């Protein structure tokens, strides 16, 4: 998510939001987070000091697809998809049949009850735009109705000036999680995917009464895909965007202010995460506008490319 304190996009005068910055019109009580660390006392980058140990479980790419009238999950290996019996959230078991990827339509790889997005989470992006480093993660929701899949169209609302892409690493929750400690957090992760946190900046500022729900939760504003990669280093995972083939963003989760296990601990401290829920972990430097006819691609290392078309 782009830094929230800019009222009208990059280059416009700064405007403090009562929801995120000190000195606003509201004073909210602090939230107690037993696992949290004050940002001012954190190291320059906590994530880089954390060792990642690769799982012994098999690395697979889980897809969800439509073949004729049938919608199901599978494991993709090249151009072949091995169908699964039921949902991967109940265990991965092959059904003994396969289809060609070129013969099916890939869908969003999961059906989240909610997408939980973390804002102002990349240190370099905050420094670039002058956003204060927050003490705790800033979270908002994108509804399930905003979710679309690879190759789908993204509908730019008529009359808006800024219809922005935001390349993000998505974390897919494997099982019900509530009050999960940071040390156990990755046990609740099925894998990782690409997310585009599509945003209308015109609605995400004081002039529009901070309509974040509309700015980020309208239909087609949350492309996810093309698969769920079950293995990856959450502490150093590359993410980038390309607009019409030109790279616009490139970052790594090593630049996150709060690493992924810390995000899971924080979110699950007060709310239940369900199987298939997605955490959109924030975006690095370089967000910008998309116009009708544009092609936007979000790439996460090890996952692949999520491609969509602007209409």
Secondary structure as UniProt FT lines:
FT   TURN            4..5
FT   TURN            7..8
FT   TURN            10..11
FT   TURN            18..20
FT   TURN            22..23
FT   TURN            34..35
FT   HELIX           39..41
FT   HELIX           47..49
FT   STRAND          61..67
FT   TURN            68..69
FT   STRAND          70..77
FT   TURN            78..79
FT   STRAND          80..84
FT   HELIX           88..90
FT   STRAND          94..100
FT   HELIX           101..103
FT   STRAND          105..107
FT   STRAND          115..119
FT   HELIX           123..129
FT   STRAND          138..142
FT   HELIX           144..146
FT   STRAND          147..148
FT   TURN            150..151
FT   STRAND          153..154
FT   TURN            158..159
FT   STRAND          163..164
FT   STRAND          167..173
FT   HELIX           182..188
FT   STRAND          189..197
FT   STRAND          199..200
FT   HELIX           201..203
FT   HELIX           206..208
FT   HELIX           212..217
FT   TURN            219..220
FT   STRAND          222..229
FT   TURN            234..235
FT   STRAND          238..243
FT   TURN            244..245
FT   STRAND          246..252
FT   HELIX           253..255
FT   HELIX           260..268
FT   TURN            269..270
FT   TURN            275..276
FT   STRAND          278..283
FT   TURN            292..293
FT   STRAND          295..300
FT   TURN            301..303
FT   STRAND          304..310
//
